[in-house]
């Protein structure tokens, strides 16, 4: 095989893998396949081109109660099982900052004051940001009662 053809073949295979992973993330079938901030790159391809990630079982969870604190006051939000905090906020007509909606950009990053929010293992949050209590509203699913401080 000609060296140029071999190189092109590798590029096309990588592009196909990246496209499959990104498509799965956008459809909500997988966690975002990349980390924007640390540049760790794409995971190895899996069967069917999907990155294995399953959100918490919706049937086993009760609706989460999220208190959103801002300088304008507080807003209480009930998050049905299976929805993210951002999805529930949009259903109630709240305009919260967001962009990608798959945990890859950090536009929806807010500080968790109390409670627990489930996040996929791979997001754009660094270990330091997670340790400081930051969560991503676009992929975060509350466990019970949660208080989030909006910046």
DSSP file (Angstrom, degrees, kcal/mol; ACC not computed):
  #  RESIDUE AA STRUCTURE BP1 BP2  ACC     N-H-->O    O-->H-N    N-H-->O    O-->H-N    TCO  KAPPA ALPHA  PHI   PSI    X-CA   Y-CA   Z-CA
    1    1 A X              0   0    0      0, 0.0     2,-0.0     0, 0.0     5,-0.0   0.000 360.0 360.0 360.0 138.5    0.0    0.0    0.0
    2    2 A X     >  -     0   0    0      1,-0.1     4,-2.3     4,-0.0     3,-0.2  -0.380 360.0-122.3 -63.6 141.8    1.3    3.5   -0.9
    3    3 A X  H  > S+     0   0    0      1,-0.2     4,-2.3     2,-0.2     5,-0.2   0.858 112.7  51.8 -56.6 -37.7    2.4    5.5    2.2
    4    4 A X  H  > S+     0   0    0      2,-0.2     4,-2.5     1,-0.2    -1,-0.2   0.905 109.9  48.6 -66.2 -40.6   -0.1    8.3    1.4
    5    5 A X  H  > S+     0   0    0      2,-0.2     4,-2.3     1,-0.2    -2,-0.2   0.893 110.9  50.9 -65.1 -40.2   -3.0    5.8    1.2
    6    6 A X  H  X S+     0   0    0     -4,-2.3     4,-1.8     2,-0.2    -2,-0.2   0.918 111.9  47.1 -63.1 -43.8   -1.9    4.2    4.5
    7    7 A X  H  X S+     0   0    0     -4,-2.3     4,-2.1     1,-0.2    -2,-0.2   0.915 112.3  49.2 -64.1 -44.0   -1.9    7.6    6.2
    8    8 A X  H  X S+     0   0    0     -4,-2.5     4,-2.5     1,-0.2    -1,-0.2   0.880 107.8  55.2 -63.4 -38.3   -5.2    8.6    4.7
    9    9 A X  H  X S+     0   0    0     -4,-2.3     4,-2.1     1,-0.2    -1,-0.2   0.897 108.1  48.3 -61.7 -41.9   -6.7    5.3    5.9
   10   10 A X  H  X S+     0   0    0     -4,-1.8     4,-2.2     2,-0.2    -2,-0.2   0.909 111.5  50.1 -65.1 -42.5   -5.6    6.0    9.5
   11   11 A X  H  X S+     0   0    0     -4,-2.1     4,-2.5     1,-0.2    -2,-0.2   0.916 111.5  48.1 -62.5 -44.2   -7.1    9.5    9.3
   12   12 A X  H  X S+     0   0    0     -4,-2.5     4,-2.3     2,-0.2    -1,-0.2   0.889 110.8  50.7 -65.3 -39.5  -10.4    8.2    8.0
   13   13 A X  H  X S+     0   0    0     -4,-2.1     4,-2.1     2,-0.2    -1,-0.2   0.911 112.5  46.7 -64.4 -42.0  -10.6    5.5   10.7
   14   14 A X  H  X S+     0   0    0     -4,-2.2     4,-2.6     2,-0.2    -2,-0.2   0.912 111.7  51.1 -66.1 -43.1  -10.0    8.0   13.4
   15   15 A X  H  X S+     0   0    0     -4,-2.5     4,-2.5     1,-0.2    -2,-0.2   0.897 109.9  49.8 -62.0 -40.8  -12.5   10.5   12.0
   16   16 A X  H  X S+     0   0    0     -4,-2.3     4,-2.4     2,-0.2    -1,-0.2   0.928 111.4  48.4 -63.8 -45.2  -15.2    7.8   11.8
   17   17 A X  H  X S+     0   0    0     -4,-2.1     4,-2.2     1,-0.2    -2,-0.2   0.919 112.9  48.3 -60.7 -44.9  -14.5    6.7   15.5
   18   18 A X  H  X S+     0   0    0     -4,-2.6     4,-2.5     1,-0.2     5,-0.2   0.907 111.3  50.0 -62.6 -42.8  -14.7   10.4   16.6
   19   19 A X  H  X S+     0   0    0     -4,-2.5     4,-2.4     1,-0.2    -2,-0.2   0.906 110.7  49.0 -64.0 -43.0  -17.9   11.0   14.7
   20   20 A X  H  X S+     0   0    0     -4,-2.4     4,-2.1     2,-0.2    -1,-0.2   0.910 113.2  47.1 -63.2 -42.5  -19.6    7.9   16.2
   21   21 A X  H  X S+     0   0    0     -4,-2.2     4,-2.0     2,-0.2    -2,-0.2   0.920 113.9  46.7 -66.6 -43.8  -18.5    8.9   19.7
   22   22 A X  H  X S+     0   0    0     -4,-2.5     4,-2.3     2,-0.2    -2,-0.2   0.894 111.6  51.6 -66.2 -39.8  -19.7   12.5   19.3
   23   23 A X  H  X S+     0   0    0     -4,-2.4     4,-1.7    -5,-0.2     6,-0.2   0.912 109.2  50.1 -63.0 -43.5  -23.0   11.4   17.8
   24   24 A X  H  <>S+     0   0    0     -4,-2.1     5,-2.5    25,-0.2     6,-0.8   0.898 111.0  49.8 -61.9 -40.5  -23.7    9.0   20.7
   25   25 A X  H ><5S+     0   0    0     -4,-2.0     3,-1.2     4,-0.2    -2,-0.2   0.916 109.7  50.3 -65.1 -43.0  -22.9   11.7   23.2
   26   26 A X  H 3<5S+     0   0    0     -4,-2.3    -1,-0.2     1,-0.3    -2,-0.2   0.809 109.2  51.7 -66.4 -29.1  -25.3   14.2   21.4
   27   27 A X  T 3<5S-     0   0    0     -4,-1.7    -1,-0.3    -5,-0.2    -2,-0.2   0.493 116.9-114.8 -83.7  -3.3  -28.0   11.6   21.4
   28   28 A X  T < 5S+     0   0    0     -3,-1.2    -3,-0.2    -4,-0.3    -2,-0.1   0.643  86.5 116.5  79.8  14.3  -27.6   11.0   25.2
   29   29 A X  S   <S+     0   0    0     -5,-2.5    24,-0.4    -6,-0.2     2,-0.3   0.510  78.8  15.1 -91.5  -5.8  -26.4    7.5   24.7
   30   30 A X  S    S-     0   0    0     -6,-0.8    -2,-0.2    -5,-0.2    22,-0.1  -0.984  84.0 -92.2-159.3 162.4  -22.9    8.1   26.1
   31   31 A X        -     0   0    0     20,-0.3    20,-0.2    -2,-0.3    -6,-0.1  -0.408  65.7 -75.9 -72.9 158.2  -20.8   10.5   28.0
   32   32 A X        -     0   0    0     70,-0.6    -1,-0.1    90,-0.4   -10,-0.1  -0.344  42.2-137.6 -54.9 135.3  -18.9   13.1   26.1
   33   33 A X  S    S+     0   0    0    -15,-0.1    10,-0.5   -12,-0.1     2,-0.3   0.242  75.8  43.5 -84.9  15.8  -15.9   11.3   24.5
   34   34 A X        -     0   0    0     88,-0.2     2,-0.5     8,-0.1     8,-0.1  -0.947  67.9-130.8-151.3 167.2  -13.4   14.1   25.2
   35   35 A X     >  -     0   0    0     -2,-0.3     4,-1.3     6,-0.2     5,-0.4  -0.960  14.6-164.1-126.9 113.4  -12.2   16.6   27.8
   36   36 A X  T  4 S+     0   0    0     -2,-0.5    -1,-0.1    68,-0.4    88,-0.1   0.890  85.0  44.7 -63.9 -42.0  -11.9   20.1   26.5
   37   37 A X  T  4 S+     0   0    0     87,-0.2    -1,-0.2     1,-0.2    87,-0.1   0.877 119.8  34.4 -78.5 -38.2   -9.7   21.4   29.3
   38   38 A X  T  4 S-     0   0    0     87,-0.1    -1,-0.2     3,-0.1    -2,-0.2   0.571  92.0-137.1 -96.4  -6.9   -7.1   18.7   29.8
   39   39 A X     <  +     0   0    0     -4,-1.3    -3,-0.1     1,-0.1     3,-0.1   0.810  46.6 154.0  62.6  30.7   -6.9   17.6   26.2
   40   40 A X        -     0   0    0     -5,-0.4    -1,-0.1     1,-0.2    -4,-0.1   0.662  42.4-143.2 -71.4 -14.1   -6.9   13.9   27.1
   41   41 A X        -     0   0    0     -6,-0.4     2,-0.2     2,-0.0    -1,-0.2  -0.317  32.2 -32.1  89.2-170.3   -8.3   13.0   23.7
   42   42 A X        -     0   0    0     -8,-0.1    -8,-0.1    -3,-0.1     3,-0.1  -0.578  59.9-115.2 -90.9 148.6  -10.8   10.4   22.6
   43   43 A X        -     0   0    0    -10,-0.5    -1,-0.1    -2,-0.2     3,-0.1  -0.310  44.0 -83.0 -75.2 166.0  -11.2    7.0   24.2
   44   44 A X        -     0   0    0      1,-0.1    -1,-0.1    -2,-0.0     0, 0.0  -0.388  59.1 -93.0 -64.7 146.9  -10.5    3.8   22.4
   45   45 A X        -     0   0    0     -3,-0.1     2,-0.2     6,-0.1    -1,-0.1  -0.321  43.7-158.3 -63.8 145.6  -13.4    2.6   20.2
   46   46 A X    >   -     0   0    0      1,-0.1     3,-2.8    -3,-0.1     2,-0.1  -0.664  39.9 -61.4-114.9 173.3  -15.8    0.2   21.7
   47   47 A X  G >  S+     0   0    0      1,-0.3     3,-1.0    -2,-0.2    -1,-0.1  -0.349 128.1   9.8 -56.0 127.8  -18.2   -2.2   20.2
   48   48 A X  G 3  S-     0   0    0      1,-0.2    -1,-0.3    -2,-0.1     3,-0.1   0.505 122.1 -84.2  78.1   3.7  -20.7   -0.3   18.1
   49   49 A X  G <  S+     0   0    0     -3,-2.8     2,-0.3     1,-0.3    -1,-0.2   0.627  92.0 134.3  76.5  12.4  -18.6    2.9   18.5
   50   50 A X    <   -     0   0    0     -3,-1.0     2,-0.6   -26,-0.1    -1,-0.3  -0.727  55.8-133.1-101.4 146.9  -20.2    3.8   21.8
   51   51 A X        -     0   0    0     -2,-0.3     2,-0.5   -30,-0.2   -20,-0.3  -0.849  35.0-116.0 -91.2 124.0  -18.6    4.9   25.0
   52   52 A X        +     0   0    0     -2,-0.6     2,-0.3   -22,-0.1   -22,-0.1  -0.477  59.5 134.1 -70.3 115.3  -20.0    2.9   27.9
   53   53 A X        -     0   0    0     -2,-0.5     2,-0.5   -24,-0.4    -2,-0.1  -0.881  29.2-170.3-157.5 127.1  -21.8    5.1   30.3
   54   54 A X        -     0   0    0     -2,-0.3     3,-0.1   -24,-0.1   -25,-0.1  -0.979  21.7-130.5-120.8 125.1  -25.2    4.6   31.8
   55   55 A X        -     0   0    0     -2,-0.5     3,-0.1     1,-0.2    64,-0.0  -0.260  50.1 -71.6 -65.0 161.5  -27.0    7.3   33.8
   56   56 A X        -     0   0    0      1,-0.2     2,-0.3     2,-0.1    -1,-0.2  -0.217  66.3 -87.6 -52.5 144.1  -28.4    6.4   37.2
   57   57 A X    >   -     0   0    0      1,-0.2     3,-0.6    -3,-0.1     4,-0.5  -0.386  37.7-155.2 -60.2 116.0  -31.4    4.1   36.9
   58   58 A X  G >  S+     0   0    0     -2,-0.3     3,-1.1     1,-0.2    -1,-0.2   0.850  88.3  59.3 -63.9 -36.4  -34.3    6.5   36.6
   59   59 A X  G 3  S+     0   0    0      1,-0.3    -1,-0.2    22,-0.0    -2,-0.1   0.825 105.1  49.4 -65.4 -30.5  -36.9    4.0   37.9
   60   60 A X  G <  S+     0   0    0     -3,-0.6     2,-0.4     2,-0.1    -1,-0.3   0.535  99.7  83.2 -86.0  -6.3  -35.0    3.6   41.2
   61   61 A X    <   -     0   0    0     -3,-1.1    20,-0.2    -4,-0.5     2,-0.2  -0.777  67.7-141.4-105.6 142.6  -34.7    7.4   41.8
   62   62 A X        -     0   0    0     -2,-0.4    82,-0.3     1,-0.1    -2,-0.1  -0.561  48.1 -76.8 -86.2 161.2  -37.2    9.8   43.3
   63   63 A X        -     0   0    0     -2,-0.2     2,-0.3    18,-0.1    17,-0.2  -0.318  51.7-124.7 -57.2 140.4  -37.5   13.3   41.8
   64   64 A X  E     -A   79   0A   0     15,-2.6    15,-3.5    78,-0.1     2,-0.6  -0.627  11.5-141.4 -87.0 147.3  -34.6   15.5   42.9
   65   65 A X  E     -Ab  78 145A   0     79,-1.6    81,-2.8    -2,-0.3     2,-0.5  -0.948  21.3-171.8-110.6 118.0  -35.3   18.8   44.6
   66   66 A X  E     -Ab  77 146A   0     11,-3.4    11,-3.1    -2,-0.6     2,-0.7  -0.937  13.0-158.7-115.7 126.2  -32.8   21.5   43.5
   67   67 A X  E     -Ab  76 147A   0     79,-3.0    81,-2.9    -2,-0.5     2,-0.7  -0.917  10.8-158.3-101.7 116.8  -32.6   24.9   45.1
   68   68 A X  E     -Ab  75 148A   0      7,-3.1     7,-1.9    -2,-0.7     2,-0.4  -0.862   8.7-162.1 -97.5 116.0  -30.9   27.4   42.7
   69   69 A X  E     +Ab  74 149A   0     79,-3.2    81,-3.8    -2,-0.7     2,-0.3  -0.833  19.7 155.7-101.4 133.9  -29.4   30.3   44.6
   70   70 A X  E >   -A   73   0A   0      3,-2.5     3,-1.7    -2,-0.4    81,-0.1  -0.912  59.1 -94.9-143.2 170.3  -28.6   33.5   42.8
   71   71 A X  T 3  S+     0   0    0     -2,-0.3     3,-0.1     1,-0.3    80,-0.0   0.764 125.0  57.8 -58.9 -23.4  -28.2   37.2   43.7
   72   72 A X  T 3  S-     0   0    0      1,-0.3     2,-0.3     0, 0.0    -1,-0.3   0.587 122.4 -92.9 -82.7 -10.7  -31.8   37.6   42.6
   73   73 A X  E <   -A   70   0A   0     -3,-1.7    -3,-2.5     2,-0.0     2,-0.3  -0.926  53.1 -47.8 134.8-160.2  -33.1   35.0   45.1
   74   74 A X  E     -A   69   0A   0     -2,-0.3     2,-0.4    -5,-0.2    -5,-0.2  -0.867  34.7-165.6-117.1 148.9  -33.8   31.3   45.2
   75   75 A X  E     -A   68   0A   0     -7,-1.9    -7,-3.1    -2,-0.3     2,-0.5  -0.995  13.9-144.8-132.6 127.0  -35.8   29.1   42.8
   76   76 A X  E     -A   67   0A   0     -2,-0.4     2,-0.4    -9,-0.2    -9,-0.2  -0.795  19.6-171.9 -94.5 131.7  -36.9   25.6   43.8
   77   77 A X  E     -A   66   0A   0    -11,-3.1   -11,-3.4    -2,-0.5     2,-0.6  -0.983  16.9-148.5-127.2 128.3  -36.8   23.1   41.0
   78   78 A X  E     -A   65   0A   0     -2,-0.4     2,-0.7   -13,-0.2   -13,-0.2  -0.877  15.2-157.5 -95.2 124.9  -38.1   19.5   41.0
   79   79 A X  E     -A   64   0A   0    -15,-3.5   -15,-2.6    -2,-0.6     3,-0.1  -0.891  11.5-139.6-107.0 108.8  -36.1   17.3   38.7
   80   80 A X    >   -     0   0    0     -2,-0.7     3,-2.0   -17,-0.2     8,-0.1  -0.252  38.6 -82.1 -62.1 152.7  -37.9   14.2   37.5
   81   81 A X  T 3  S+     0   0    0      1,-0.2    -1,-0.1   -20,-0.2   -23,-0.1  -0.280 117.3  25.4 -54.8 137.7  -36.0   10.9   37.3
   82   82 A X  T 3  S+     0   0    0      1,-0.3     2,-0.3    -3,-0.1    -1,-0.2   0.251 100.7 103.2  92.2 -12.8  -34.0   10.7   34.1
   83   83 A X    <   -     0   0    0     -3,-2.0    -1,-0.3   -25,-0.1     2,-0.2  -0.719  65.9-127.8-102.1 154.6  -33.6   14.4   33.5
   84   84 A X     >  -     0   0    0     -2,-0.3     4,-2.2    54,-0.1    57,-0.2  -0.482  30.6-106.5 -87.6 167.7  -30.6   16.7   34.1
   85   85 A X  H  > S+     0   0    0     55,-2.2     4,-2.4    52,-0.4    53,-0.2   0.915 121.6  50.6 -60.3 -43.2  -30.8   19.8   36.2
   86   86 A X  H  > S+     0   0    0     51,-2.4     4,-2.5    54,-0.2    -1,-0.2   0.906 108.6  51.1 -63.5 -42.0  -30.6   21.9   33.0
   87   87 A X  H  > S+     0   0    0     50,-0.3     4,-1.9     1,-0.2    -1,-0.2   0.921 112.2  46.6 -61.5 -43.9  -33.4   20.0   31.3
   88   88 A X  H  X S+     0   0    0     -4,-2.2     4,-1.2     2,-0.2    -1,-0.2   0.890 111.5  51.8 -65.8 -39.1  -35.7   20.5   34.2
   89   89 A X  H  <>S+     0   0    0     -4,-2.4     5,-2.6     1,-0.2     3,-0.4   0.911 108.9  50.2 -64.2 -41.9  -34.8   24.2   34.5
   90   90 A X  H ><5S+     0   0    0     -4,-2.5     3,-1.6     1,-0.2    -1,-0.2   0.876 104.9  57.7 -64.6 -36.4  -35.6   24.7   30.8
   91   91 A X  H 3<5S+     0   0    0     -4,-1.9    -1,-0.2     1,-0.3    -2,-0.2   0.826 107.4  48.7 -61.9 -30.3  -38.9   23.0   31.2
   92   92 A X  T 3<5S-     0   0    0     -4,-1.2    -1,-0.3    -3,-0.4    -2,-0.2   0.371 123.2-107.1 -90.9   4.8  -39.8   25.6   33.8
   93   93 A X  T < 5 +     0   0    0     -3,-1.6     2,-0.3     1,-0.3    -3,-0.2   0.621  67.4 149.9  83.6  13.0  -38.7   28.4   31.5
   94   94 A X      < -     0   0    0     -5,-2.6     2,-0.9    -6,-0.2    -1,-0.3  -0.615  40.9-143.5 -80.7 139.0  -35.4   29.2   33.3
   95   95 A X        +     0   0    0     -2,-0.3     2,-0.3    -5,-0.0    -1,-0.1  -0.792  30.0 170.6-104.8  89.7  -32.6   30.6   31.2
   96   96 A X        -     0   0    0     -2,-0.9     2,-0.1   -10,-0.1    12,-0.1  -0.722  42.8 -92.8 -98.4 150.2  -29.4   29.1   32.6
   97   97 A X        +     0   0    0     -2,-0.3     2,-0.3    10,-0.1    -1,-0.1  -0.378  64.1 138.0 -63.2 134.8  -26.1   29.4   30.9
   98   98 A X        +     0   0    0     -2,-0.1    -3,-0.0    10,-0.1     0, 0.0  -0.972  23.1 169.6-165.2 165.6  -25.3   26.5   28.7
   99   99 A X  S    S+     0   0    0     -2,-0.3    -1,-0.0     0, 0.0    -2,-0.0   0.288  77.4  23.8-144.4 -74.1  -23.8   25.6   25.3
  100  100 A X  S    S-     0   0    0      1,-0.1    -2,-0.0     0, 0.0     0, 0.0   0.801  72.9-152.5 -78.8 -29.6  -22.9   22.1   24.4
  101  101 A X  S    S+     0   0    0      1,-0.1    -1,-0.1     0, 0.0   -15,-0.0   0.568  77.5  83.1  63.9  14.4  -25.4   20.2   26.7
  102  102 A X  S    S-     0   0    0    -71,-0.0   -70,-0.6    37,-0.0    -1,-0.1   0.205 109.1 -99.9-127.5  14.5  -23.1   17.2   26.8
  103  103 A X  S    S+     0   0    0    -72,-0.1    21,-2.1    20,-0.1    22,-0.2   0.672  92.9 109.2  81.5  16.8  -20.5   18.2   29.5
  104  104 A X  S    S+     0   0    0     19,-0.2   -68,-0.4    20,-0.1   -67,-0.1   0.582  74.6  37.7-103.5 -10.6  -17.8   19.2   27.1
  105  105 A X  S    S-     0   0    0    -69,-0.1    -1,-0.1   -70,-0.1    18,-0.0   0.742  83.1-134.1-116.8 -28.0  -17.6   23.0   27.3
  106  106 A X    >   +     0   0    0     19,-0.0     3,-1.5     2,-0.0    17,-0.0   0.511  63.6 127.7  86.5   4.7  -18.1   24.1   31.0
  107  107 A X  T 3  S+     0   0    0      1,-0.3   -10,-0.1    29,-0.0    -9,-0.0   0.802  77.1  46.5 -64.1 -27.4  -20.6   26.9   30.2
  108  108 A X  T 3  S+     0   0    0    -12,-0.1    29,-1.3     2,-0.1    -1,-0.3   0.226  80.9 138.0 -98.9  13.7  -23.1   25.5   32.7
  109  109 A X  E <   +C  136   0A   0     -3,-1.5     2,-0.3    27,-0.2    42,-0.2  -0.421  24.3 165.0 -65.9 126.4  -20.5   25.0   35.5
  110  110 A X  E     -C  135   0A   0     25,-2.4    25,-2.9    -2,-0.2     2,-0.5  -0.919  38.4 -99.6-139.2 163.8  -21.9   26.0   38.9
  111  111 A X  E     -CD 134 149A   0     38,-1.4    38,-2.9    -2,-0.3     2,-0.5  -0.747  26.6-138.1 -94.0 129.9  -20.9   25.5   42.5
  112  112 A X  E     - D   0 148A   0     21,-3.6    36,-0.2    -2,-0.5     3,-0.1  -0.741  19.1-177.8 -83.1 121.9  -22.6   22.8   44.5
  113  113 A X  E     -     0   0A   0     34,-2.8     2,-0.3    -2,-0.5    35,-0.2   0.883  66.0 -11.6 -87.8 -45.3  -23.3   24.1   48.1
  114  114 A X  E    S+ D   0 147A   0     33,-1.4    33,-2.4    19,-0.0    -1,-0.3  -0.984 101.3  37.7-153.2 161.5  -24.9   20.9   49.5
  115  115 A X  E    S-     0   0A   0     -2,-0.3     2,-0.4    31,-0.2    31,-0.2  -0.434  80.2 -72.2  92.9-169.9  -26.2   17.6   48.4
  116  116 A X  E     - D   0 143A   0     27,-0.7    27,-2.8    29,-0.3     2,-0.5  -0.993  33.0-168.2-133.8 134.6  -25.0   15.2   45.8
  117  117 A X  E     - D   0 142A   0     -2,-0.4     2,-0.4    25,-0.2    25,-0.2  -0.987  20.8-133.8-122.6 125.5  -25.1   15.4   42.0
  118  118 A X  E     + D   0 141A   0     23,-3.1    23,-2.0    -2,-0.5     2,-0.3  -0.648  29.5 179.1 -78.5 130.3  -24.3   12.4   39.8
  119  119 A X        -     0   0    0     -2,-0.4    21,-0.1    21,-0.2     4,-0.1  -0.946  33.9-101.3-126.7 149.8  -22.0   13.3   36.9
  120  120 A X        -     0   0    0     -2,-0.3     3,-0.1    19,-0.1   -67,-0.1  -0.319  35.3-116.4 -61.1 155.7  -20.5   11.1   34.2
  121  121 A X  S    S+     0   0    0      1,-0.2     2,-0.7     2,-0.0    -1,-0.1   0.864 102.7  55.7 -64.2 -36.0  -16.8   10.2   34.8
  122  122 A X  S    S+     0   0    0    -90,-0.1   -90,-0.4     2,-0.0     2,-0.3  -0.867  70.3 126.7-108.2 108.1  -15.6   12.1   31.7
  123  123 A X  S    S-     0   0    0     -2,-0.7   -19,-0.2     2,-0.3   -20,-0.1  -0.810  72.6 -93.4-139.2-177.6  -16.6   15.7   31.5
  124  124 A X  S    S+     0   0    0    -21,-2.1   -87,-0.2    -2,-0.3     2,-0.2   0.553  89.4 110.3 -79.3  -6.2  -14.6   18.9   31.0
  125  125 A X        -     0   0    0    -22,-0.2    -2,-0.3   -88,-0.1     2,-0.1  -0.484  65.1-135.6 -70.1 136.5  -14.3   19.4   34.8
  126  126 A X     >  -     0   0    0     -2,-0.2     4,-2.3     1,-0.1     5,-0.2  -0.412  25.5-106.5 -81.7 166.5  -10.8   19.0   36.1
  127  127 A X  H  > S+     0   0    0      1,-0.2     4,-2.4     2,-0.2     5,-0.2   0.888 122.9  53.5 -58.6 -39.5  -10.1   17.0   39.3
  128  128 A X  H  > S+     0   0    0      2,-0.2     4,-1.7     1,-0.2    -1,-0.2   0.910 107.7  49.1 -63.8 -43.5   -9.5   20.3   41.1
  129  129 A X  H  4>S+     0   0    0      2,-0.2     5,-2.5     1,-0.2     4,-0.3   0.899 111.1  49.8 -64.1 -40.9  -12.8   21.7   40.0
  130  130 A X  H ><5S+     0   0    0     -4,-2.3     3,-1.5     1,-0.2    -2,-0.2   0.926 109.9  51.3 -62.2 -43.6  -14.7   18.6   41.2
  131  131 A X  H 3<5S+     0   0    0     -4,-2.4    -1,-0.2     1,-0.3    -2,-0.2   0.825 105.7  56.0 -63.3 -31.4  -12.9   18.8   44.5
  132  132 A X  T 3<5S-     0   0    0     -4,-1.7    -1,-0.3    -5,-0.2    -2,-0.2   0.478 124.6-104.0 -80.1  -2.2  -14.0   22.4   44.8
  133  133 A X  T < 5 +     0   0    0     -3,-1.5   -21,-3.6    -4,-0.3     2,-0.2   0.649  66.6 152.3  93.0  16.3  -17.6   21.3   44.4
  134  134 A X  E   < -C  111   0A   0     -5,-2.5     2,-0.3   -23,-0.2    -1,-0.3  -0.574  18.1-177.7 -81.8 145.2  -18.3   22.4   40.8
  135  135 A X  E     -C  110   0A   0    -25,-2.9   -25,-2.4    -2,-0.2     2,-0.6  -0.905  27.4-121.6-133.6 162.3  -20.9   20.5   38.8
  136  136 A X  E >>  -C  109   0A   0     -2,-0.3     4,-1.5   -27,-0.2     3,-0.8  -0.941  13.8-158.2-107.3 118.7  -22.2   20.7   35.3
  137  137 A X  T 34 S+     0   0    0    -29,-1.3   -51,-2.4    -2,-0.6   -52,-0.4   0.777  87.4  64.5 -67.8 -25.9  -25.9   21.4   35.1
  138  138 A X  T 34 S+     0   0    0      1,-0.2    -1,-0.2   -53,-0.2   -54,-0.1   0.769 121.6  17.5 -72.0 -24.7  -26.2   19.9   31.6
  139  139 A X  T <4 S+     0   0    0     -3,-0.8     2,-0.3   -55,-0.1    -1,-0.2   0.401 100.0 112.9-123.1  -2.3  -25.2   16.4   32.6
  140  140 A X     <  -     0   0    0     -4,-1.5   -55,-2.2   -21,-0.1     2,-0.5  -0.564  43.8-167.8 -80.5 134.0  -25.8   16.6   36.4
  141  141 A X  E     - D   0 118A   0    -23,-2.0   -23,-3.1    -2,-0.3   -57,-0.1  -0.983  21.4-128.3-121.2 120.5  -28.6   14.5   38.0
  142  142 A X  E     - D   0 117A   0     -2,-0.5     2,-0.6   -25,-0.2   -25,-0.2  -0.337   7.1-149.0 -71.8 146.8  -29.5   15.4   41.6
  143  143 A X  E     - D   0 116A   0    -27,-2.8   -27,-0.7     2,-0.1     2,-0.2  -0.927  67.7 -47.0-110.6 103.5  -29.6   12.7   44.3
  144  144 A X  E    S+     0   0A   0     -2,-0.6   -79,-1.6   -82,-0.3     2,-0.4  -0.495 117.9   2.0  74.5-140.8  -32.3   14.0   46.7
  145  145 A X  E    S+b   65   0A   0    -81,-0.2     2,-0.3    -2,-0.2   -29,-0.3  -0.684  70.8 178.0 -88.9 134.8  -32.1   17.6   47.8
  146  146 A X  E     -b   66   0A   0    -81,-2.8   -79,-3.0    -2,-0.4     2,-0.5  -0.981  19.8-154.4-136.7 142.8  -29.4   19.7   46.3
  147  147 A X  E     -bD  67 114A   0    -33,-2.4   -34,-2.8    -2,-0.3   -33,-1.4  -0.988  15.5-173.9-119.7 126.0  -28.4   23.4   46.7
  148  148 A X  E     -bD  68 112A   0    -81,-2.9   -79,-3.2    -2,-0.5     2,-0.7  -0.968  17.1-143.2-121.5 132.3  -26.6   25.0   43.8
  149  149 A X  E     -bD  69 111A   0    -38,-2.9   -38,-1.4    -2,-0.4     2,-0.4  -0.848  17.6-145.5 -95.8 118.4  -25.1   28.5   43.8
  150  150 A X              0   0    0    -81,-3.8   -79,-0.2    -2,-0.7   -40,-0.1  -0.662 360.0 360.0 -84.8 135.0  -25.5   30.2   40.4
  151  151 A X              0   0    0     -2,-0.4    -1,-0.1   -42,-0.2   -81,-0.1   0.434 360.0 360.0 -95.9 360.0  -22.7   32.6   39.4
